[in-house]
Amino acid sequence: MFTLAAQGQGGMSLVFLFVVYAVIFGGFWFVFIRPQKKEQKRVQAMIAEMEVGDTVLTTSGFYGVIIDIQENDIIVEFGNNKNCRIPMQKAAVAQIEKASAE
């Protein structure tokens, strides 16, 4: 038969188990989820601040100048050839250098 002391030990180990799970979840939050959310906010702010004339670096490694901004897309001019204008998604921009910094 179980005694009250044995039942108390089982309840205490259950509380300890919950504490361990909470610590593990908290660790995952600070190591994986929190930095990812900060990076998403940074990228969204960068995309919101895009202006015509800014120099961009795309995720594929090409440098270009923004010549038009639409709702979800931008038109980027690559190189010195004025005929090389390519529409792309805003999400394809990795970095922006403001035109005023030049």
N, CA, C and O atoms as a MOPAC input file, in Angstrom:
PM7 MOZYME 1SCF
protein

 N      0.83000 1    -1.17500 1     0.00000 1
 C      0.00000 1     0.00000 1     0.00000 1
 C      0.88400 1     1.25200 1     0.00000 1
 O      2.02000 1     1.26200 1     0.47300 1
 N      0.29600 1     2.28000 1    -0.55100 1
 C      1.00500 1     3.55200 1    -0.58900 1
 C      0.75700 1     4.30100 1     0.70700 1
 O     -0.33700 1     4.26900 1     1.27100 1
 N      1.76700 1     4.95400 1     1.14700 1
 C      1.61300 1     5.78600 1     2.33200 1
 C      1.55300 1     7.24500 1     1.91400 1
 O      1.81900 1     7.57200 1     0.75800 1
 N      1.21300 1     8.10200 1     2.82400 1
 C      1.15400 1     9.52900 1     2.52000 1
 C      2.52400 1    10.07900 1     2.15000 1
 O      2.62700 1    10.99600 1     1.33500 1
 N      3.56200 1     9.53200 1     2.73700 1
 C      4.91500 1     9.99000 1     2.42900 1
 C      5.26900 1     9.65600 1     0.98200 1
 O      5.89200 1    10.46400 1     0.29300 1
 N      4.87800 1     8.47600 1     0.52200 1
 C      5.17000 1     8.07700 1    -0.85200 1
 C      4.38700 1     8.93700 1    -1.83900 1
 O      4.90200 1     9.29400 1    -2.89800 1
 N      3.16000 1     9.26400 1    -1.49900 1
 C      2.36200 1    10.11000 1    -2.37400 1
 C      2.93500 1    11.52700 1    -2.42200 1
 O      2.89200 1    12.16700 1    -3.47300 1
 N      3.45300 1    12.01200 1    -1.34400 1
 C      4.07700 1    13.33600 1    -1.29800 1
 C      5.30200 1    13.39500 1    -2.19100 1
 O      5.53700 1    14.39900 1    -2.86300 1
 N      6.08400 1    12.32200 1    -2.20100 1
 C      7.26500 1    12.26300 1    -3.06000 1
 C      6.86600 1    12.31000 1    -4.53400 1
 O      7.53600 1    12.97100 1    -5.32700 1
 N      5.78900 1    11.62500 1    -4.91500 1
 C      5.34600 1    11.62200 1    -6.30400 1
 C      4.89400 1    13.00100 1    -6.74200 1
 O      5.17800 1    13.41700 1    -7.86500 1
 N      4.20300 1    13.70900 1    -5.88300 1
 C      3.75800 1    15.06800 1    -6.19800 1
 C      4.92800 1    16.01700 1    -6.33600 1
 O      4.91100 1    16.91200 1    -7.18200 1
 N      5.94500 1    15.82800 1    -5.51000 1
 C      7.11500 1    16.69400 1    -5.55700 1
 C      7.90400 1    16.45400 1    -6.84200 1
 O      8.42700 1    17.40200 1    -7.42900 1
 N      7.99900 1    15.19600 1    -7.28900 1
 C      8.73600 1    14.92900 1    -8.52500 1
 C      7.97100 1    15.46600 1    -9.73100 1
 O      8.58300 1    15.84500 1   -10.73000 1
 N      6.64300 1    15.50500 1    -9.65100 1
 C      5.84400 1    16.06100 1   -10.73100 1
 C      6.07300 1    17.57700 1   -10.84700 1
 O      6.18000 1    18.10700 1   -11.95300 1
 N      6.14400 1    18.24900 1    -9.73200 1
 C      6.43700 1    19.68800 1    -9.73000 1
 C      7.83600 1    19.92500 1   -10.28300 1
 O      8.03700 1    20.84000 1   -11.08200 1
 N      8.78900 1    19.12800 1    -9.87700 1
 C     10.16300 1    19.24600 1   -10.37400 1
 C     10.19200 1    19.04200 1   -11.88600 1
 O     10.91600 1    19.74700 1   -12.58800 1
 N      9.41800 1    18.09400 1   -12.39300 1
 C      9.36000 1    17.82500 1   -13.82600 1
 C      8.80900 1    19.04300 1   -14.57600 1
 O      9.33700 1    19.40800 1   -15.62600 1
 N      7.76100 1    19.66800 1   -14.05300 1
 C      7.21900 1    20.86700 1   -14.67700 1
 C      8.23400 1    22.00700 1   -14.68100 1
 O      8.32900 1    22.74900 1   -15.65800 1
 N      8.98200 1    22.14800 1   -13.61100 1
 C     10.00500 1    23.19700 1   -13.52700 1
 C     11.09400 1    22.95600 1   -14.57200 1
 O     11.54700 1    23.89300 1   -15.22900 1
 N     11.50700 1    21.71000 1   -14.72200 1
 C     12.54000 1    21.37200 1   -15.71100 1
 C     12.03500 1    21.68700 1   -17.11600 1
 O     12.76600 1    22.26900 1   -17.91700 1
 N     10.79200 1    21.30900 1   -17.42300 1
 C     10.22500 1    21.61600 1   -18.73700 1
 C     10.13000 1    23.11900 1   -18.97100 1
 O     10.39700 1    23.58800 1   -20.07800 1
 N      9.76100 1    23.86600 1   -17.96300 1
 C      9.67800 1    25.31900 1   -18.09400 1
 C     11.04900 1    25.92400 1   -18.37200 1
 O     11.16900 1    26.83900 1   -19.18600 1
 N     12.07500 1    25.42400 1   -17.70700 1
 C     13.43700 1    25.91700 1   -17.93400 1
 C     13.89900 1    25.57400 1   -19.34300 1
 O     14.52800 1    26.40000 1   -20.00400 1
 N     13.59800 1    24.37500 1   -19.80700 1
 C     13.99100 1    23.97500 1   -21.16500 1
 C     13.27400 1    24.84200 1   -22.19100 1
 O     13.89900 1    25.32400 1   -23.13600 1
 N     11.97100 1    25.04900 1   -22.02000 1
 C     11.21900 1    25.88300 1   -22.95700 1
 C     11.74800 1    27.31600 1   -22.94000 1
 O     11.89200 1    27.93600 1   -23.99400 1
 N     12.03700 1    27.84100 1   -21.75900 1
 C     12.60100 1    29.18400 1   -21.66100 1
 C     13.94400 1    29.29100 1   -22.36700 1
 O     14.23000 1    30.29800 1   -23.01500 1
 N     14.75900 1    28.27100 1   -22.24400 1
 C     16.05200 1    28.25800 1   -22.93400 1
 C     15.87700 1    28.27700 1   -24.44800 1
 O     16.55400 1    29.02700 1   -25.15200 1
 N     14.96700 1    27.44900 1   -24.93900 1
 C     14.69000 1    27.45000 1   -26.37600 1
 C     14.17200 1    28.80900 1   -26.83600 1
 O     14.53100 1    29.27700 1   -27.91600 1
 N     13.33900 1    29.43900 1   -26.03100 1
 C     12.78500 1    30.74200 1   -26.38100 1
 C     13.90500 1    31.76100 1   -26.56700 1
 O     13.93900 1    32.47400 1   -27.57000 1
 N     14.83200 1    31.83000 1   -25.59100 1
 C     15.89200 1    32.83500 1   -25.66500 1
 C     16.95500 1    32.50300 1   -26.69700 1
 O     17.60000 1    33.40800 1   -27.22500 1
 N     17.15100 1    31.22700 1   -26.99800 1
 C     18.19700 1    30.84900 1   -27.95000 1
 C     17.69700 1    30.86700 1   -29.39000 1
 O     18.44300 1    31.26300 1   -30.28600 1
 N     16.45900 1    30.45100 1   -29.63800 1
 C     15.98500 1    30.29600 1   -31.01000 1
 C     14.89300 1    31.29700 1   -31.39800 1
 O     15.03400 1    31.98700 1   -32.40800 1
 N     13.84300 1    31.39000 1   -30.64700 1
 C     12.65600 1    32.13900 1   -31.06500 1
 C     12.86700 1    33.64700 1   -30.95200 1
 O     12.54800 1    34.38000 1   -31.88800 1
 N     13.38700 1    34.11500 1   -29.84700 1
 C     13.54600 1    35.55700 1   -29.62200 1
 C     14.46600 1    36.22000 1   -30.64900 1
 O     14.09000 1    37.25500 1   -31.20000 1
 N     15.65000 1    35.67800 1   -30.93200 1
 C     16.50400 1    36.31200 1   -31.95100 1
 C     15.87000 1    36.30400 1   -33.35100 1
 O     16.06500 1    37.23600 1   -34.13000 1
 N     15.11800 1    35.25300 1   -33.65700 1
 C     14.46900 1    35.18700 1   -34.95700 1
 C     13.40400 1    36.26800 1   -35.09300 1
 O     13.28000 1    36.87500 1   -36.15700 1
 N     12.64500 1    36.51800 1   -34.05200 1
 C     11.62000 1    37.56800 1   -34.08300 1
 C     12.26500 1    38.95300 1   -34.18900 1
 O     11.74000 1    39.82700 1   -34.87900 1
 N     13.39500 1    39.15700 1   -33.51200 1
 C     14.09700 1    40.43500 1   -33.61900 1
 C     14.58300 1    40.66800 1   -35.05200 1
 O     14.49300 1    41.78200 1   -35.56700 1
 N     15.09100 1    39.62600 1   -35.68500 1
 C     15.57000 1    39.73100 1   -37.05800 1
 C     14.40500 1    40.01800 1   -38.00800 1
 O     14.55400 1    40.81200 1   -38.93700 1
 N     13.25900 1    39.39200 1   -37.79300 1
 C     12.08600 1    39.65600 1   -38.62700 1
 C     11.64300 1    41.11200 1   -38.50300 1
 O     11.28700 1    41.73600 1   -39.50200 1
 N     11.66200 1    41.64800 1   -37.30800 1
 C     11.29300 1    43.05000 1   -37.11000 1
 C     12.27900 1    43.97300 1   -37.80900 1
 O     11.87300 1    44.98000 1   -38.39000 1
 N     13.57000 1    43.64900 1   -37.76500 1
 C     14.59200 1    44.46300 1   -38.42600 1
 C     14.38200 1    44.46100 1   -39.94100 1
 O     14.46900 1    45.50700 1   -40.58400 1
 N     14.10600 1    43.28400 1   -40.50800 1
 C     13.90200 1    43.18100 1   -41.95100 1
 C     12.64200 1    43.93000 1   -42.37000 1
 O     12.64400 1    44.61900 1   -43.39100 1
 N     11.57000 1    43.80500 1   -41.59800 1
 C     10.33000 1    44.51900 1   -41.92000 1
 C     10.53100 1    46.02800 1   -41.86000 1
 O      9.99700 1    46.75500 1   -42.69700 1
 N     11.28600 1    46.50000 1   -40.89400 1
 C     11.56700 1    47.93400 1   -40.79100 1
 C     12.41300 1    48.39300 1   -41.97600 1
 O     12.18900 1    49.47900 1   -42.51200 1
 N     13.38400 1    47.57600 1   -42.38900 1
 C     14.24600 1    47.90900 1   -43.51900 1
 C     13.41400 1    48.00500 1   -44.80300 1
 O     13.59800 1    48.93100 1   -45.59300 1
 N     12.50800 1    47.06100 1   -45.00900 1
 C     11.66400 1    47.05900 1   -46.20600 1
 C     10.71900 1    48.25700 1   -46.19700 1
 O     10.45300 1    48.84700 1   -47.24400 1
 N     10.21600 1    48.61500 1   -45.03300 1
 C      9.29600 1    49.75100 1   -44.93700 1
 C      9.99000 1    51.07800 1   -45.24000 1
 O      9.33300 1    52.02800 1   -45.66400 1
 N     11.29300 1    51.16000 1   -45.03400 1
 C     12.04000 1    52.39900 1   -45.23300 1
 C     12.64900 1    52.52000 1   -46.62900 1
 O     13.37400 1    53.47800 1   -46.89400 1
 N     12.37400 1    51.57500 1   -47.52500 1
 C     12.92700 1    51.63000 1   -48.88000 1
 C     12.40600 1    52.84600 1   -49.61900 1
 O     11.23700 1    53.20900 1   -49.49200 1
 N     13.28100 1    53.47600 1   -50.39500 1
 C     12.90700 1    54.63300 1   -51.20200 1
 C     13.52400 1    54.49200 1   -52.58600 1
 O     14.51300 1    53.78300 1   -52.77200 1
 N     12.92800 1    55.17600 1   -53.54400 1
 C     13.48300 1    55.19400 1   -54.89900 1
 C     14.86500 1    55.84100 1   -54.84800 1
 O     15.04400 1    56.88800 1   -54.22500 1
 N     15.83000 1    55.22000 1   -55.49800 1
 C     17.20200 1    55.73100 1   -55.51400 1
 C     18.13100 1    55.01200 1   -54.55000 1
 O     19.34800 1    55.17700 1   -54.63900 1
 N     17.59000 1    54.21600 1   -53.63100 1
 C     18.42700 1    53.46700 1   -52.69400 1
 C     19.14200 1    52.33300 1   -53.42100 1
 O     18.59300 1    51.72400 1   -54.33900 1
 N     20.36700 1    52.05900 1   -52.99900 1
 C     21.11700 1    50.92200 1   -53.53300 1
 C     20.78600 1    49.70500 1   -52.68000 1
 O     20.79600 1    49.77700 1   -51.45100 1
 N     20.49000 1    48.57600 1   -53.34600 1
 C     20.10800 1    47.37000 1   -52.63200 1
 C     21.03200 1    46.21800 1   -52.99800 1
 O     21.59800 1    46.17100 1   -54.09000 1
 N     21.16500 1    45.30800 1   -52.07600 1
 C     21.83700 1    44.03700 1   -52.30500 1
 C     20.75900 1    42.97800 1   -52.20200 1
 O     20.08300 1    42.87200 1   -51.17900 1
 N     20.59300 1    42.18900 1   -53.26200 1
 C     19.54500 1    41.16900 1   -53.25500 1
 C     20.05000 1    39.90900 1   -52.56900 1
 O     21.24600 1    39.75300 1   -52.32700 1
 N     19.12700 1    39.01900 1   -52.26400 1
 C     19.50900 1    37.76900 1   -51.61200 1
 C     20.33800 1    36.88500 1   -52.53600 1
 O     21.02300 1    35.97700 1   -52.06500 1
 N     20.28700 1    37.13600 1   -53.84200 1
 C     21.10100 1    36.36000 1   -54.78500 1
 C     22.47300 1    36.98700 1   -55.00600 1
 O     23.28800 1    36.43400 1   -55.74400 1
 N     22.74300 1    38.14400 1   -54.37300 1
 C     24.07100 1    38.73100 1   -54.41800 1
 C     24.26200 1    39.82500 1   -55.44900 1
 O     25.39900 1    40.23000 1   -55.69300 1
 N     23.20300 1    40.32000 1   -56.06300 1
 C     23.30700 1    41.37500 1   -57.05900 1
 C     23.06300 1    42.73500 1   -56.41200 1
 O     22.19900 1    42.88700 1   -55.54800 1
 N     23.85900 1    43.73400 1   -56.85700 1
 C     23.66500 1    45.10700 1   -56.41500 1
 C     22.86200 1    45.84900 1   -57.48200 1
 O     23.07900 1    45.65800 1   -58.67800 1
 N     21.94300 1    46.68800 1   -57.04300 1
 C     21.15000 1    47.46200 1   -57.98100 1
 C     20.58600 1    48.69000 1   -57.30600 1
 O     20.77500 1    48.90100 1   -56.10800 1
 N     19.88200 1    49.50900 1   -58.09600 1
 C     19.28000 1    50.73800 1   -57.60900 1
 C     17.77600 1    50.63100 1   -57.80300 1
 O     17.30900 1    50.23700 1   -58.87100 1
 N     17.02000 1    50.98100 1   -56.77100 1
 C     15.56300 1    50.93900 1   -56.85200 1
 C     15.09200 1    52.09600 1   -57.73600 1
 O     15.44200 1    53.25300 1   -57.50100 1
 N     14.28500 1    51.76500 1   -58.76600 1
 C     13.75200 1    52.83100 1   -59.61900 1
 C     12.23700 1    52.96800 1   -59.48500 1
 O     11.67200 1    53.97200 1   -59.92000 1
 N     11.57000 1    51.97800 1   -58.88900 1
 C     10.12800 1    52.07700 1   -58.66500 1
 C      9.74400 1    51.13700 1   -57.53400 1
 O     10.30400 1    50.04900 1   -57.40200 1
 N      8.78500 1    51.56200 1   -56.71900 1
 C      8.29300 1    50.74300 1   -55.61000 1
 C      6.78900 1    50.58200 1   -55.77200 1
 O      6.05500 1    51.56000 1   -55.91200 1
 N      6.34400 1    49.32400 1   -55.75000 1
 C      4.92500 1    49.01300 1   -55.81100 1
 C      4.52800 1    48.38200 1   -54.48400 1
 O      5.31500 1    48.38800 1   -53.53700 1
 N      3.33000 1    47.84500 1   -54.40500 1
 C      2.83400 1    47.32000 1   -53.12900 1
 C      3.71200 1    46.19800 1   -52.56700 1
 O      4.18800 1    46.29800 1   -51.43600 1
 N      3.93000 1    45.14600 1   -53.33400 1
 C      4.72900 1    44.00500 1   -52.86400 1
 C      6.01600 1    43.82600 1   -53.65200 1
 O      6.85300 1    42.99800 1   -53.29400 1
 N      6.18000 1    44.59200 1   -54.71500 1
 C      7.32700 1    44.42600 1   -55.59800 1
 C      8.10400 1    45.72900 1   -55.71600 1
 O      7.61200 1    46.81000 1   -55.39200 1
 N      9.33500 1    45.58600 1   -56.19400 1
 C     10.15500 1    46.75100 1   -56.53800 1
 C     10.75400 1    46.48800 1   -57.90900 1
 O     10.87900 1    45.33700 1   -58.32600 1
 N     11.11800 1    47.53000 1   -58.59400 1
 C     11.82500 1    47.39400 1   -59.86200 1
 C     13.23000 1    47.90300 1   -59.61700 1
 O     13.43100 1    49.03700 1   -59.18100 1
 N     14.20700 1    47.03900 1   -59.90800 1
 C     15.60800 1    47.34100 1   -59.61900 1
 C     16.37600 1    47.39900 1   -60.93400 1
 O     16.19900 1    46.55400 1   -61.81100 1
 N     17.22900 1    48.40700 1   -61.05400 1
 C     18.07700 1    48.57000 1   -62.23200 1
 C     19.47600 1    48.08000 1   -61.87100 1
 O     20.07000 1    48.53200 1   -60.89200 1
 N     19.98800 1    47.16000 1   -62.66500 1
 C     21.28700 1    46.55500 1   -62.38600 1
 C     22.32600 1    47.06700 1   -63.36200 1
 O     22.05900 1    47.16800 1   -64.56000 1
 N     23.50600 1    47.38900 1   -62.86500 1
 C     24.62500 1    47.78900 1   -63.70400 1
 C     24.42000 1    49.14400 1   -64.36100 1
 O     23.52300 1    49.90200 1   -63.99300 1
 N     25.27100 1    49.43400 1   -65.34300 1
 C     25.21400 1    50.70600 1   -66.05200 1
 C     24.22700 1    50.67700 1   -67.21200 1
 O     23.88800 1    51.72100 1   -67.76900 1
 N     23.77300 1    49.49900 1   -67.57100 1
 C     22.84500 1    49.35300 1   -68.67700 1
 C     21.45300 1    49.75500 1   -68.20500 1
 O     20.88400 1    49.09900 1   -67.33200 1
 N     20.90400 1    50.81300 1   -68.76500 1
 C     19.59600 1    51.31100 1   -68.33300 1
 C     18.46400 1    50.38100 1   -68.75700 1
 O     17.32900 1    50.55100 1   -68.31100 1
 N     18.75200 1    49.40300 1   -69.60800 1
 C     17.72300 1    48.47300 1   -70.06000 1
 C     17.60700 1    47.24600 1   -69.16000 1
 O     16.73800 1    46.40400 1   -69.38100 1
 N     18.43800 1    47.13600 1   -68.18400 1
 C     18.41700 1    45.97000 1   -67.29400 1
 C     17.62700 1    46.31000 1   -66.03400 1
 O     18.19500 1    46.58500 1   -64.97700 1
 N     16.32700 1    46.28400 1   -66.17200 1
 C     15.42300 1    46.59300 1   -65.05900 1
 C     14.61300 1    45.34500 1   -64.76200 1
 O     13.93300 1    44.81200 1   -65.63800 1
 N     14.69000 1    44.88500 1   -63.53000 1
 C     14.05500 1    43.61800 1   -63.17300 1
 C     13.09700 1    43.83400 1   -62.00600 1
 O     13.49100 1    44.38000 1   -60.97500 1
 N     11.84300 1    43.41000 1   -62.15900 1
 C     10.92000 1    43.45500 1   -61.01700 1
 C     11.21200 1    42.29300 1   -60.07300 1
 O     11.49400 1    41.18000 1   -60.51800 1
 N     11.14600 1    42.55000 1   -58.80000 1
 C     11.37100 1    41.49200 1   -57.80700 1
 C     10.56400 1    41.77800 1   -56.55400 1
 O     10.09500 1    42.89700 1   -56.34800 1
 N     10.40900 1    40.77600 1   -55.73300 1
 C      9.69100 1    40.93900 1   -54.47600 1
 C     10.53700 1    41.73300 1   -53.49900 1
 O     11.76700 1    41.67900 1   -53.53300 1
 N      9.86400 1    42.47100 1   -52.62900 1
 C     10.57900 1    43.23200 1   -51.60300 1
 C     11.35900 1    42.31100 1   -50.67300 1
 O     12.40900 1    42.68900 1   -50.15300 1
 N     10.84400 1    41.10400 1   -50.46500 1
 C     11.50300 1    40.15200 1   -49.56500 1
 C     12.84300 1    39.68200 1   -50.10400 1
 O     13.62600 1    39.09700 1   -49.35600 1
 N     13.13500 1    39.92100 1   -51.39500 1
 C     14.40000 1    39.49100 1   -51.98200 1
 C     15.54500 1    40.45400 1   -51.69100 1
 O     16.66800 1    40.23200 1   -52.14200 1
 N     15.27400 1    41.51500 1   -50.94900 1
 C     16.30700 1    42.49200 1   -50.59800 1
 C     16.96700 1    42.07700 1   -49.29300 1
 O     16.29700 1    41.85500 1   -48.28500 1
 N     18.29400 1    41.97400 1   -49.32600 1
 C     19.04200 1    41.57800 1   -48.12600 1
 C     19.57500 1    42.78400 1   -47.36200 1
 O     19.57400 1    42.78700 1   -46.13100 1
 N     20.03700 1    43.81900 1   -48.08700 1
 C     20.58200 1    45.01400 1   -47.45500 1
 C     20.20100 1    46.24000 1   -48.27000 1
 O     19.97900 1    46.15400 1   -49.47700 1
 N     20.12900 1    47.37500 1   -47.59900 1
 C     19.82500 1    48.64000 1   -48.28100 1
 C     20.84800 1    49.67600 1   -47.86600 1
 O     21.17200 1    49.81400 1   -46.68700 1
 N     21.35500 1    50.40700 1   -48.85700 1
 C     22.21600 1    51.55600 1   -48.59500 1
 C     21.45700 1    52.77900 1   -49.08000 1
 O     21.13200 1    52.88500 1   -50.26300 1
 N     21.17600 1    53.69100 1   -48.18100 1
 C     20.36100 1    54.85200 1   -48.50400 1
 C     21.05900 1    55.74900 1   -49.52300 1
 O     22.28300 1    55.87800 1   -49.51000 1
 N     20.27900 1    56.36300 1   -50.40000 1
 C     20.81200 1    57.24300 1   -51.43300 1
 C     21.46000 1    58.47700 1   -50.82200 1
 O     22.42000 1    58.99900 1   -51.38900 1
 N     20.97500 1    58.95400 1   -49.69800 1
 C     21.51500 1    60.15300 1   -49.06300 1
 C     22.90300 1    59.91800 1   -48.45900 1
 O     23.62700 1    60.87500 1   -48.18500 1
 N     23.27900 1    58.64600 1   -48.25000 1
 C     24.57800 1    58.33400 1   -47.66000 1
 C     25.70100 1    58.41100 1   -48.68600 1
 O     26.87700 1    58.38600 1   -48.32400 1
 N     25.34700 1    58.50400 1   -49.94600 1
 C     26.37600 1    58.49400 1   -51.00400 1
 C     27.12400 1    59.77600 1   -51.09100 1
 O     28.01500 1    59.91500 1   -51.92800 1

